Amino acid sequence: MPRTPDPRLLRAFVAVAEELHFTRAAARLFVAQQALSRDVRRLERELAVPLFLRTTRQVTLTADGERLLPHARRVLTAYDELAAAVLDGDRPLVVDVAAPVSTGQRVLDAVREAAPELEFVARFHSGLAGAAAGIVAGAVDVSFGRVAGLDPALRTHLDHRLLRHERVAVLLPEGHRLAARTVVPVAELAGETLYAGAGNADTAEWTDYARLLLAGRGAGLAPPFPKIEGDAEFVRVVRRRGWSVLASEVFVDVPGMVLRPLTDPVPLSPVSVVWRRGLRHPGLTALLTAGARLAAREGWLVRPPGSWLPAADEALGT
């Protein structure tokens, strides 16, 4: 009787089956592509069937791979639930808050005050797309951000709860023609080039949001630029390039620049709490409770008149 495959091998298989691309699957699992390919080949040897058809142009599932996929998903869900039930409550909850100045940091501060007996370890990815891959891989437990901008294959492994509608703003040099305004109508951005993280895979959900907001409005996005690490480097690059930045109302102070909310319409960026499906941990329960209380107290879910969300976010209910 054949033994049950190692869950690591099944996780490698499911990642490739959902991505149909070895490089993307390896990035999602935070492993080297060679290691991922080795795990898939080992699983194929153990099962004595080919699971993928590989060419130089594409990767597709074989009939055996198609049959295995739903069973592999169920097995991995069972493993995750077992680990959650037995182990997760005895360890710190790893929470990615995106940045020290963020809605996520506010919630983390609140839950640490409300539940001092629990341990929460902070991480600082720059966007949900990067953090979500870490959640799926088990390196991170919880993050915050715009769920509708994630790859649908990733979303199948995640649960989420809407926490806040952040008002979108524009960060402008002090001498900019719009800097004297208290609010900036979206139409006034025509002719502007705005930085929105293009080129940084970790913030892909934000770049997607920016494209949707600016479509047909005469404004463009700054071309792809390498990921900018840290507030000091962000300030240096933005000021050197002379960029205006599409941002949210929750944003780090940048010397020599001013933050102005957008209006007509009022663009909103949904922020959800996001965690690995099947996760059971007292810290998660406490964090969700603290977040809900904070949202209710500060009116985070109240949408102002004339607000705007992308259609994908409206459809998702976030």
URFEN-V634298 format. One record per residue. PHI is phi in degrees with one decimal (999 if undefined). PSI is psi in radians with two decimals (* if undefined). Layout:
phi=[PHI;PHI]
psi=[PSI;PSI]
This chain:
phi=[999;-67.2;-76.6;-69.7;-61.0;-56.8;-59.7;-62.4;-68.2;-64.8;-65.1;-63.7;-60.5;-63.8;-61.3;-67.8;-63.6;-83.6;-86.6;51.5;-164.0;-67.7;-65.7;-65.6;-64.2;-64.2;-63.4;-62.5;-95.0;58.8;-131.2;-70.2;-60.3;-63.0;-66.5;-64.0;-61.0;-64.3;-65.9;-65.9;-63.0;-63.9;-63.2;-62.4;-66.8;-64.3;-88.5;61.7;-143.0;-77.2;-103.1;-134.0;-101.0;-113.8;-127.7;-69.0;-105.6;-155.8;-122.5;-132.6;-78.5;-78.6;-60.6;-65.1;-63.8;-59.4;-69.0;-72.8;-55.0;-63.0;-68.8;-62.9;-61.5;-65.3;-63.4;-66.5;-60.4;-64.3;-61.3;-63.6;-66.3;-63.5;-62.6;-64.3;-68.2;-95.8;-113.8;-61.5;-69.5;-96.3;-128.5;-63.2;-89.9;-91.8;-119.0;-90.0;-104.2;76.4;-159.2;-61.1;-105.6;-166.0;-61.2;-58.4;-65.9;-60.5;-67.7;-61.9;-60.5;-67.1;-73.0;-63.8;-73.1;-76.8;-132.8;-65.7;-75.7;-100.4;-107.7;-125.7;-107.7;-87.6;-124.6;-135.3;-72.9;-87.8;-161.2;-70.2;-58.2;-70.4;-67.5;-63.2;-62.2;-67.6;-64.2;-61.6;-78.6;89.6;-83.5;-134.0;-98.0;-139.8;-145.8;-139.2;154.5;-89.4;-66.3;-62.1;-87.4;-85.6;-58.6;-55.4;-65.0;-68.5;-63.1;-64.6;-100.2;-123.6;-112.1;-154.7;-141.6;-63.0;-118.1;-156.7;-103.4;-80.2;-75.5;-84.5;-136.2;-124.9;-96.5;-121.9;-59.0;-57.3;-89.3;-66.0;-61.4;-101.5;-66.7;-78.5;-73.2;-81.8;-135.4;-121.9;-60.6;-57.9;-60.8;-72.6;-80.1;-53.9;88.7;-85.8;-115.1;-114.7;-83.3;-140.9;79.7;-56.7;99.0;-106.7;-62.0;-68.6;-116.2;-58.8;-66.8;-77.9;-61.8;-61.4;-58.6;-61.8;-61.6;-66.4;-65.9;-89.7;-57.4;75.2;-106.8;80.0;-109.6;-123.1;-100.6;-60.1;-65.5;-52.7;-138.2;-55.2;-54.1;-99.4;-98.8;89.4;-61.9;-63.0;-69.3;-59.5;-59.2;-61.0;-67.2;-62.7;-69.9;-64.9;-80.8;70.7;-73.3;-92.3;-128.8;-77.8;-138.6;-119.6;-66.0;-101.8;-151.7;-66.0;-67.6;-118.9;-55.1;81.7;-133.5;-126.4;-103.7;-126.3;-62.2;-91.5;-148.2;54.4;-85.2;-88.5;-75.6;-117.8;-111.2;-70.4;-118.3;-112.1;-79.8;-128.4;-144.6;-68.2;-58.7;92.1;-65.8;-125.1;-159.4;-59.4;-66.9;-65.2;-59.2;-64.9;-66.2;-63.1;-65.2;-63.4;-64.0;-63.7;-64.7;-65.1;-62.5;-67.2;-66.4;-103.5;65.9;-67.1;-99.0;-78.0;-93.1;-69.6;-57.2;73.0;-82.6;-135.8;-130.7;-60.2;-57.9;-63.2;-73.1;-60.9;-65.9;-78.6;78.8;-124.0]
psi=[2.19;2.53;2.79;2.32;2.59;2.30;-0.48;-0.69;-0.70;-0.67;-0.67;-0.78;-0.82;-0.71;-0.80;-0.67;-0.61;-0.58;-0.52;0.70;2.07;-0.66;-0.80;-0.69;-0.70;-0.73;-0.69;-0.62;-0.01;0.79;2.84;2.56;-0.66;-0.69;-0.70;-0.81;-0.66;-0.71;-0.69;-0.76;-0.68;-0.72;-0.72;-0.67;-0.76;-0.63;-0.23;0.58;2.58;2.37;-0.40;2.59;2.12;2.25;3.09;-0.30;-0.49;2.85;2.26;2.71;2.46;3.03;-0.68;-0.68;-0.73;-0.73;-0.61;-0.58;-0.92;-0.59;-0.71;-0.71;-0.76;-0.69;-0.76;-0.66;-0.74;-0.73;-0.77;-0.73;-0.66;-0.82;-0.68;-0.75;-0.62;-0.64;-0.64;-0.60;-0.24;0.09;2.86;2.65;2.19;2.04;2.07;2.10;0.10;-0.93;2.73;-0.49;1.71;2.84;-0.71;-0.71;-0.65;-0.76;-0.72;-0.74;-0.72;-0.74;-0.57;-0.62;-0.68;-0.51;1.19;-0.29;-0.24;2.68;2.29;2.24;2.18;2.50;2.81;1.20;2.76;-0.14;2.86;-0.58;-0.74;-0.73;-0.64;-0.67;-0.65;-0.61;-0.82;-0.66;-0.17;0.10;-0.37;2.58;-0.74;2.53;-3.03;2.51;-2.87;1.79;-0.67;-0.33;0.01;2.74;2.26;-0.54;-0.63;-0.69;-0.45;-0.32;0.07;2.61;2.74;2.75;2.19;2.34;-0.71;2.56;1.78;2.37;2.35;2.51;3.04;2.33;2.09;2.52;2.57;-0.53;0.10;2.64;-0.41;-0.01;-0.43;-0.21;2.60;-0.56;2.75;2.03;2.44;-0.63;-0.47;-0.14;-0.11;2.31;-0.18;2.69;2.12;2.43;2.26;0.59;0.19;2.32;-0.20;1.84;-0.45;-0.36;0.50;-0.57;-0.53;-0.71;-0.70;-0.78;-0.79;-0.73;-0.73;-0.72;-0.73;-0.13;2.20;0.16;0.10;0.11;2.65;2.96;2.53;2.53;2.85;2.41;2.53;2.64;2.33;2.09;2.12;2.62;-0.75;-0.74;-0.65;-0.84;-0.78;-0.84;-0.79;-0.76;-0.67;-0.70;-0.29;0.43;2.61;2.70;2.27;2.15;-2.99;2.99;-0.29;1.70;2.63;2.52;2.35;2.00;2.36;0.10;2.74;2.57;2.17;2.15;2.57;2.68;2.99;1.09;3.04;1.83;2.37;2.44;1.97;2.37;2.05;2.67;2.32;2.31;2.88;2.26;2.32;-0.12;2.27;2.05;2.33;-0.51;-0.64;-0.78;-0.79;-0.69;-0.76;-0.68;-0.80;-0.71;-0.74;-0.71;-0.75;-0.74;-0.73;-0.73;-0.63;0.08;0.63;-0.41;0.05;2.15;2.18;2.75;2.49;0.42;2.84;2.37;2.61;2.65;-0.65;-0.63;-0.69;-0.75;-0.61;-0.25;0.38;*]
